[in-house]
Amino acid sequence: MKTVKTIQDVCECIAGWRRDGLSIGFVPTMGYLHEGHQSLINRAAENDRIVLSIFVNPMQFGQNEDLASYPRDLERDSRLCEENGVDLIFYPEPEEMYGADFCSYVDMSVLTEELCGLSRPVHFRGVCTVVLKLFNIVTPDRAYFGEKDAQQLAIIKRMVKDLNINVEVIGCPIVREMDGLAKSSRNTYLNTEERKAALVLYGGIQIGKKLIKDGERDAVALIKEIKGYIEKEPLAKIDYLKAVDAMTMSQVEKLDRRVLVAMAVFIGKTRLIDNFTFDFEDETINYQKGNGPKD
């Protein structure tokens, strides 16, 4: 396994693999890797070579967000990558990705106007810009993203379609702790009391799934019940909790299509996200199973 910090080094390595006719899988991350990232790496093993990027992208953080405090540990991340068969880590500095005169951005409408896009206005501009740059640098055959960031996954798939980018974007199921909390690098921010309180997200999801199984088809009523449960936790403050069309991210009133129920909740100062989907065409809940509790 190699670790490189420059775009030129990545391109030279990729060019050699391409000359040998090898396929390339790509896992873009912000580092501080956990079992969720490991599941993406394992899925990427369907390719001949695996590239993983570690880049805490300043462009997708707004003012007063956790850019400076976001957890970083390259040595720890490198061990996990080597143990799981990653061939190349790309670990650039911000100056390598964005020159002093950088002025080109990727903006998207519609899909970015709800959920995280509404509460974090600059976020998806930064995500789309850096992901497009990484796709152009790595030129992967396939790229792997977690379904926990459901809106991000939908946006990247749409960007790839709209801009005719030659990469297959693959979503991978949420990986959870044994008690249900979705794996996240930000979980490290939680103290003992907050960690216990954070289970309210998974509890809300379980309530939503049961209501749908029992026949609830009114989105407003569904969200009201989940919201009431979460608000009973004193340490929880809801940023958003919505039922949206899983393709367009627009809010729905009736549960009559493929619906994403998504939430962002502050536990103390830590913002956590979670979600589930339900396809009302075949009436199947996507439980997004991984390492964790079985529904």
Secondary structure, DSSP 8 states (H G I E B T S, - for coil): -EEE-SHHHHHHHHHHHHHTT--EEEEEE-SS--HHHHHHHHHHTTSSEEEEEE---GGG--TTSSTTTS---HHHHHHHHHHTT--EEE---HHHHS-TT--------STTSSTHHHHSTTHHHHHHHHHHHHHHHH--SEEEEETTSHHHHHHHHHHHHHTT---EEEEE---B-TTS-B--GGGGG--HHHHHHTHHHHHHHHHHHHHHHTT--BHHHHHHHHHHHHTTSTTEEEEEEEEEETTT--B-SB--SEEEEEEEEEETTEEEEEEEEEETTTTEEE----SS---
